[in-house]
Amino acid sequence: MIKSEKEYTAIIYRIEELLSVPENIENPEAKGYVELNLLSDLVADYEELHHPIQPPTLS
């Protein structure tokens, strides 16, 4: 669970680092694959609570 905006920012930075290695994205055997997926899930949960996307309005 991400507890603060500071933690959120640090995790986003780490995700960007992990994404810079293509194997981490597609290869379950890659060193960063599991970490990337776990951190991505944490960020998704945090964003759903603290940065929800509002439905579009038709004006």
N, C-alpha and C positions, 0 to 999 in steps of 0.2 A: 504494500500500500504506500502510495506517495503521500507524504504528510504536509508538504509545503511547496510553494512556487519555486523556491530555491532548489529543492530536490528534483522537481519537475524539469527545471532548466538543465540541471546536471545530467539527468537521464536522457533528455533530448540530445544533448551534446554527445553522450556515449553512443546513442543509437546512430547518429550521423557517422561516428567513427567506424562502427560495425558495418554500416551500409557501404562504406568506401572499399570494402573487401567483397567482391562479387560472390565468392564461395559461401559467405555467410548468409546470403539470401536464398540460394537454391540447394545447397548441399547439407543435408542433416548431419553429415560426418564432420563438417567444418567446425573448427574450434569455437567460433562466435555464433553459430546458428542458434543454439538453445538460448544463449544470453539475449540475442537480438529478439527472439520471439517472446521471451518472458518480459523483457523491458517494454516491448511494443504493447503487450496486453496491459501492463500497468499504466502506461500512458493513455491508452484508449479508455480505461476505466476512470482515470483522473479527469480527462477531458470531458467525458460524459457528464460528470458531476459539476465540474468547475468552469468549463468552457463549452456549454452545449450549443449546438448549431440550431438556430431558430428556423422554423419552416419559412419558405418564401411567401411574400405577400403579393397579391395581385392588385396593383394600383391602377 
